[in-house]
Amino acid sequence: MNTSEITSTAVCEIQEVKEEPRASEPREAVPPSPGMAVDGDKVYVAVGESSSSMDALLWALRPDVAKPRSVCLIHVHPEVHYIPTPLGIFPKHQLNDRQVERFTQQEKTKIQEMLQKYLNSCQSSKVEADTHLIESDQIVKAIVGLIPVLNIKRLIVGATKANLRLDTEFKKFLHTEFIEV
C-alpha cells in the first residue's frame, strides 16, 4: 500500500452557524465501553496546539484501544476579529481586503503546519486521515455541534490541567445535550 492510499489530504473548512440545529434523538459520542469499539469505525479526534492533542491521537491510534480504520481530526480556530499590523492591532473591518487576505493566509499556513504533525502520525500508523477545520470562538459548542451533523459515534478529546475547565464544560455540555459521560 503506498502512502497516497493511507493519508487523505482533504481539508474541510466549516464556518460557525449562529443557530445550531437540535438533535432529534440522543447520539452516543463514545462507545459504551470507553475506547473499545468495533474494528474499522471512524474515530474523531479534537486537536489543537497542546501536547494533550497528540497524546489523545496517539491513544486513539493504539491497536489495543480504538483500532480505527480512519481518523478525522477536528480543529477549531478562533474567528478573526482583529488583525496585527506594523501600526498596531486593528479591527478586521478597518483594513483593506489585501491585508485581511494576507493575514488569513498566514493563519491558514500555521494551522496546516500544525495539522501536518497529526497527519504524519496517522500515516505512520497506516490509518487514513482527514481533517475538519472550524472557525468559531466557542470551541465546545463547535465540536458538539458536529456530532449530529457528522453522525459522530466516537469522539476523543485530550485534556491537560490547563484546559481542565474546558474539559469539564465539554462533559457538562455533552451530558445535557447528548449522552451520559
Helices and strands as residue ranges (DSSP letters): H 3-6, E 11-15, E 42-46, H 51-61, E 70-77, E 82-85, E 88-91, G 92-94, H 97-124, E 128-135, H 139-150, E 155-157, H 164-177
